[in-house]
Amino acid sequence: MAILKKDMGVIKVDVGNLKGDNLERKIIEKAPSYFGKFLRKVKLIPIYEWLERLDDALGARGGPKTGRSP
């Protein structure tokens, strides 16, 4: 019985992770329909592109780099 309880705990964590991933995917796919009422031309910017832009902006100001861009 203890093994079943342990396995159910693992399954609950796995399902929770899947639900979170699915919600994140839905938000990314439907961002324009969710936020279109408030913002125009909403689009996803991948994190690596965002970090490159941030590094460029900070570099232009003489600020510290994020250290994440290749």
Backbone as CSV, one residue per row, in Angstrom:
resi,resn,N_x,N_y,N_z,CA_x,CA_y,CA_z,C_x,C_y,C_z
1,MET,0.827,-1.201,0.000,0.000,0.000,0.000,0.867,1.260,0.000
2,ALA,1.976,1.220,0.694,2.854,2.386,0.751,3.439,2.699,-0.621
3,ILE,3.703,1.642,-1.390,4.255,1.846,-2.739,3.227,2.549,-3.618
4,LEU,1.956,2.167,-3.503,0.902,2.810,-4.279,0.778,4.291,-3.924
5,LYS,0.877,4.623,-2.640,0.800,6.022,-2.215,1.960,6.825,-2.791
6,LYS,3.137,6.227,-2.775,4.307,6.900,-3.315,4.143,7.123,-4.825
7,ASP,3.678,6.083,-5.521,3.464,6.199,-6.969,2.404,7.246,-7.295
8,MET,1.350,7.317,-6.516,0.299,8.326,-6.741,0.847,9.732,-6.535
9,GLY,1.732,9.890,-5.571,2.361,11.190,-5.358,3.186,11.604,-6.558
10,VAL,3.922,10.664,-7.127,4.724,10.950,-8.317,3.820,11.307,-9.493
11,ILE,2.731,10.561,-9.648,1.790,10.826,-10.740,1.160,12.204,-10.583
12,LYS,0.807,12.590,-9.371,0.220,13.912,-9.130,1.191,15.019,-9.529
13,VAL,2.456,14.866,-9.201,3.460,15.865,-9.566,3.601,15.933,-11.089
14,ASP,3.659,14.771,-11.732,3.796,14.729,-13.185,2.605,15.380,-13.881
15,VAL,1.401,15.082,-13.432,0.197,15.678,-14.025,0.187,17.182,-13.785
16,GLY,0.591,17.614,-12.623,0.674,19.048,-12.346,1.645,19.749,-13.281
17,ASN,2.790,19.123,-13.533,3.757,19.691,-14.475,3.182,19.758,-15.882
18,LEU,2.484,18.705,-16.292,1.869,18.698,-17.624,0.803,19.787,-17.748
19,LYS,0.017,19.977,-16.713,-1.003,21.031,-16.737,-0.358,22.408,-16.858
20,GLY,0.731,22.622,-16.133,1.424,23.904,-16.210,2.022,24.149,-17.587
21,ASP,2.629,23.109,-18.159,3.193,23.230,-19.502,2.104,23.513,-20.524
22,ASN,0.968,22.835,-20.387,-0.133,23.039,-21.322,-0.696,24.458,-21.211
23,LEU,-0.821,24.971,-20.008,-1.308,26.339,-19.822,-0.345,27.338,-20.458
24,GLU,0.945,27.129,-20.252,1.948,28.010,-20.845,1.858,27.988,-22.372
25,ARG,1.700,26.801,-22.950,1.578,26.668,-24.400,0.334,27.385,-24.912
26,LYS,-0.785,27.228,-24.199,-2.030,27.888,-24.602,-1.877,29.405,-24.588
27,ILE,-1.243,29.921,-23.547,-1.070,31.374,-23.446,-0.204,31.886,-24.588
28,ILE,0.870,31.143,-24.911,1.738,31.553,-26.004,0.976,31.530,-27.325
29,GLU,0.213,30.468,-27.567,-0.516,30.342,-28.825,-1.635,31.370,-28.956
30,LYS,-2.250,31.709,-27.855,-3.425,32.564,-27.912,-3.194,33.966,-27.369
31,ALA,-1.947,34.372,-27.244,-1.646,35.703,-26.709,-2.386,36.805,-27.462
32,PRO,-2.412,36.782,-28.795,-3.138,37.856,-29.494,-4.620,37.907,-29.128
33,SER,-5.269,36.756,-28.988,-6.689,36.788,-28.650,-6.918,37.163,-27.191
34,TYR,-5.988,36.793,-26.300,-6.130,37.166,-24.891,-5.884,38.654,-24.668
35,PHE,-4.827,39.184,-25.293,-4.396,40.550,-25.010,-4.710,41.535,-26.123
36,GLY,-5.305,41.061,-27.227,-5.585,41.917,-28.374,-6.508,43.081,-28.059
37,LYS,-7.356,42.925,-27.065,-8.264,44.006,-26.677,-7.498,45.195,-26.105
38,PHE,-6.350,44.919,-25.529,-5.587,45.950,-24.841,-4.326,46.371,-25.591
39,LEU,-3.750,45.454,-26.361,-2.490,45.700,-27.049,-2.634,45.347,-28.526
40,ARG,-1.953,46.076,-29.381,-1.988,45.779,-30.807,-0.800,44.918,-31.201
41,LYS,-1.033,44.036,-32.139,0.011,43.211,-32.743,0.877,42.503,-31.696
42,VAL,0.237,41.829,-30.769,0.954,41.083,-29.741,1.619,39.881,-30.394
43,LYS,2.895,39.670,-30.099,3.592,38.492,-30.603,4.610,38.035,-29.578
44,LEU,4.942,36.775,-29.661,5.901,36.178,-28.751,7.315,36.508,-29.202
45,ILE,8.144,36.929,-28.267,9.569,37.132,-28.538,10.309,36.063,-27.751
46,PRO,11.027,35.174,-28.465,11.767,34.123,-27.757,12.760,34.721,-26.760
47,ILE,12.996,34.021,-25.667,13.820,34.536,-24.577,15.222,34.875,-25.044
48,TYR,15.798,34.060,-25.954,17.160,34.351,-26.408,17.206,35.660,-27.187
49,GLU,16.147,35.952,-27.949,16.106,37.220,-28.686,15.934,38.394,-27.714
50,TRP,15.110,38.203,-26.709,14.890,39.231,-25.691,16.201,39.546,-24.958
51,LEU,16.953,38.493,-24.609,18.222,38.703,-23.914,19.247,39.403,-24.804
52,GLU,19.254,39.094,-26.096,20.152,39.793,-27.016,19.812,41.280,-27.071
53,ARG,18.527,41.573,-27.171,18.105,42.983,-27.196,18.486,43.689,-25.892
54,LEU,18.301,42.995,-24.781,18.650,43.564,-23.484,20.146,43.824,-23.396
55,ASP,20.957,42.848,-23.830,22.414,43.037,-23.838,22.808,44.225,-24.700
56,ASP,22.190,44.347,-25.880,22.499,45.467,-26.764,22.149,46.800,-26.113
57,ALA,20.979,46.851,-25.478,20.547,48.093,-24.836,21.448,48.442,-23.652
58,LEU,21.783,47.454,-22.843,22.649,47.714,-21.701,24.065,48.071,-22.162
59,GLY,24.529,47.414,-23.231,25.854,47.714,-23.762,25.933,49.133,-24.291
60,ALA,24.860,49.608,-24.909,24.823,50.970,-25.434,24.866,51.995,-24.302
61,ARG,24.324,51.621,-23.154,24.343,52.526,-21.992,25.582,52.359,-21.148
62,GLY,26.372,51.340,-21.457,27.550,51.079,-20.637,27.226,50.282,-19.389
63,GLY,26.040,49.668,-19.389,25.623,48.888,-18.221,26.173,47.469,-18.276
64,PRO,25.892,46.687,-17.253,26.391,45.301,-17.205,25.674,44.422,-18.211
65,LYS,26.379,43.429,-18.714,25.787,42.464,-19.640,25.044,41.397,-18.825
66,THR,24.059,40.762,-19.469,23.361,39.684,-18.795,24.195,38.422,-18.763
67,GLY,25.158,38.313,-19.693,26.033,37.157,-19.729,25.389,35.924,-20.301
68,ARG,24.246,36.078,-20.947,23.516,34.920,-21.453,23.593,34.773,-22.957
69,SER,23.905,35.813,-23.673,23.946,35.671,-25.124,25.285,35.100,-25.539
70,PRO,25.261,34.275,-26.607,26.513,33.611,-27.025,27.561,34.555,-27.528
